[in-house]
Amino acid sequence: MTLPVLSNLTSPAQMAPALLAEWFRPGASTTAHHVDNLFMVISVICTFFFVLIIALMLLFMWKYRARPGHREEHTSHHNNALEITWSVIPLILAIWIFFQGFVGYIAMRNAPANAYEIEVIAQKWSWSFYYPKEGITSAELHVPKDTPIKLILSSTDVIHSLYIPAFRVKMDCVPGRYNELWFEATVASDKVEDGKWDNDDQTENVYSDGSATYKDAAGVDGYDLFCTEYCGTGHSSMITKCVVYDAAGFEQWKKTASDPRAQGTPLEVGEKLYKRRGCAQCHSIDGTDNPGAGGPSFKGHYGEMVEFTNAEPHKMDAEYIRESILNPQAKIRKGYKPIMPTFQGQLNEDEIFALRQYIRSLNEEQPEDWAPKEGEEEGDTAESSEPAETSGAADAEEASDAEGAADAPEEPASDEESTQSET
Amino acid sequence: MIAQTDGANFSTPSGTRIVNPQGPSYLTGGGIMSWIFTLDHKRIGVMYLVGVLTAFLLGGVLALLVRTELLTPEVDFFTNFVQQTGEEPNIAAAKDAYNVAFTLHGAVMVFLFIIPSIPAALGNFVLPMMLGAKDVAFPRLNLASFHLWVVGALFFMTALLTTGLDTGWTFYTPYSTTTNGPVIAATLGVFILGFSSIFTGINFVVTVNTMRPKGMTWFRMPLMLWALYATAIIQVLATPVLAITVLLLTVEKALGVGIFDPALGGDPVLYQHFFWFYSHPAVYIMILPAMGVISEVIPVYARKHIFGYTFIAYSSIAIALLGFLVWGHHMFTSGQSNLATVIFSFLTFSVSIPSAIKVFNWLATLYKGNIHYNASMTYALAFMFLFTIGGLTGLYLGSLATVVHLHDTYFVVSHFHYVMMGGTLVAFLSALHHWWPKMFGKMYNELWANIAALLVFVGFNVTFFPQFILGTQGMPRRYASYKPEFEGLHALSTFGSYLLGAGLTLAALVLVHSLFRGRKAPDNPWGAATLEWKCCSPPTHHNFEVDPLMGSPYVYDNFVEDPNGDGYYEVLPDYKRSGVGAPDEQPAQT
């Protein structure tokens, strides 16, 4: 193809006038320049035509304004040569813009064969990123830089859309089908100089909607990740981060992430899960219940007998909390809507345990520490995170099976599915 | 009921002055029932006007509520409208209230205001008169269309206001099939409103085809009629698809038949195809009549023949036809195949050309004119400015590489407001000021109407231009709360919306004031050459007591300004009677 392709040009920052550069924030992926270059060029074309049309309009408005002594002059009613010219020139420009957009789009849609795959499960109103090789589920998207990443998008309820402005990527998460999206990040998120993409400078701007999504995610350096398809009450807080590491940092993260026990006490892990996994959007921790659109508070109900619309009254205990997380529609509290999504396969037993300890702590119960795993010393977590480091899929799966079976001795025999995401 | 003429045509030095017979106004006579069951297209038009303006007021108040919430990043304003359950504000319920508000704003503005605004309200009034006819082809169908609109609107509003619809005006599945809102009632409302639109469309197609006066060939019609005709074609062809789509949605929600819901074996993207197959052409239902208005208004106030009549006429038809082929550009990120995406992008660019042609033609019409800055012209020039921005920003959204970033952000919000509001609403206001003296027989205060127009223009730009920047920086649509870094631009936008609201309020006050205190309107206050100005203001029940003299709709030479400042009167130059005039300007014998 001999046609010039715009997207091969250099970085947009060099092409753009200062104003446009400020307007259009810096990209951080290998495909961002496809978007940025074309945006700049369309802006130049638009500015040219806008200035031309408006300047002529203003000139005519002044020069031919009605005033004493001024009369209209008869000019021809049409001029085919002129009219064809101003039809054909925009047509050629439009086709050229189409072509440039097409070239960039194809590059942005065709993932390299060696891309690292991550599954994205969107649901009202949180994101889950599942790393099949390592068996990690995370509330933020963690990726290594300079590596093509392929996201496989799905939704468990309504349509959501994953959007990372810094990478200029967006794709809908449609229930019933898998969509794909790929990108390759070029700048580690803790290296971002232009602070506009992350929240660090806004930590004191506590979000008043109780979701704490922004506030909490601000604890992580990362690029904003938005939901851009309207999905109901919590749409505007369905926001998380994409954290980009260098290769060593990503290995380190995988090591920590694969084991909740490595991340702190059950109470700390539970609190973090509460904020990051969307619990906070419906369940308060100050004893305020939100009937109707929300959910009961985590505070003030532990150990109570609670009533349901579709089941016998039951005590709010370990078993009930676990069931509410994994199969929330089994028992619907009186006065509330059945809107809670399931976290089956998204939270492992350690995480459910941690969440429960967090709820207990809110109700002035003494939270328990991690129960020792079989064959381990209490609190020793080094062993469990090792298999992930090897990143051999077979090893990781074996390890996860073994631990899953041995895990969470307090819990009743867990469902088969619930062991899926464990390590 | 025969109107008395207040004088015969008489000779002046430049020719024979034509005097329109005067008669009783169509507005007077008869009680309330004579309005409700009227077959007079003008009364139906006026009732439509009252209806759509009421809807616009409601939609506008909702827009201001939405903008007020967005003044600050946190959800705070809407907490005033919801029940408190504890000490802390109930944020979840406030967010739901916000979602209901933006849904209502969109649904009311689209289905109750923009779609019927120019075609049904103003089109009903002027279309038969532009043809020199006494009424539309099917007056009873016309009345039925209005009654259906009222029923649909009441149904729609009751459903929306009592229980809270929160799906967005697009009713995307599976959200709409799983939410607790009154989706079935609302979609049935849309269904009924759709039939109202179809009836109007059929009526206009038949009227234009069969009722043109002798001598008015297709290419001697005013361009407003081309635009309304093209619109009517879309209404007749596309609206049934919407009707089928909302019926399927109702069937799925009520009976659990799997069509769109993946849990039942359906496909949510199929809904989007169906929905946009109507709703994209519907965008042209909204904008084409606006283009027709501008093609009428600019020549009148510039005192110039429209430039490139044929290109403008054909471009209306081209837009109507090409508009059916581009619906897939609403689904560039939905996961439709890359091939479909590329084809839809290409077709989208093709539809931009006819719009560009029109702008250039309007511009050329101003050249060497004698431009009168009446309020109607001010709005028309504002339209050219705003529509140019709206059209050009469409290039970013048609182009595949850039749309991936911009889709579902404020860039899109701003783009369609520039086209729908900066385009259609401003053209509607232009048309309203243009035809107001004919409709109500009263002149409004030009100075205050112009001040209102400037306020609307400035307020509009302050409201929506910042939203382009917000969208480019990644601010998603339909967010009740947003990241603090976007606060400055959002606040600017909100202040702009108050300015815009003030401008629109002033425009309304000026017009209402004219009804009570306005000077009596002359028959032809602007010196326009189309036939609706060749009867008295306001017209009689039968519009024309004698058949009007058919001339070119864009030749103003025969219209002479009244020395007493009482509008224009038409003279029939004596030389023309001897057959010297150019053939296309020669008045045809009626």
Interface residues (C-beta under 8 A of the other chain):
Chain A: S7 W23 F24 R25 H34 V35 L38 F39 I42 I45 C46 F49 F50 I53 I54 L56 M57 F60 M61 Y64 R65 A66 H70 R71 E72 E73 H74 T75 H77 H78 N79 L82 E83 W86 S87 P90 L91 A94 I95 I97 F98 Q100 G101 F102 V103 G104 Y105 I106 M108 R109 D157 V158 I159 S161 Y163 P165 A166 R168 V169 K170 M171 D172 V174 P175 G176 R177 N179 K196 N199 Q202 N205 Y207 S208 D209 G210 S211 Y214 D224 F226 C227 T228 E229 Y230 C231 G232 T233 G234 H235 S236 S237 I239 Q281 C282 S284 D286 G287 T288 D289 N290 P291 G292 A293 G294 K337
Chain B: P73 E74 V75 D76 T85 G86 E87 E88 P89 N90 I91 A92 A93 K95 D96 N99 D166 G168 Y172 P174 Y175 T178 T179 N180 P262 A263 G266 D267 P268 V269 A302 R303 K304 H305 I306 F307 G308 Y309 T310 F311 T333 S334 G335 N338 T341 V342 S345 F346 F349 S350 S352 I353 A356 I357 V359 F360 N361 L363 A364 L366 Y367 K368 G369 N370 I371 H372 Y373 L381 M384 F385 T388 I389 L392 T393 L395 Y396 G398 S399 L400 A401 T402 V403 V404 H405 H407 D408 T409 I469 T472 Q473 G474 P476 R477 R478 Y479 A480 S481 Y482 K483 P484 E485 Y554 Y556
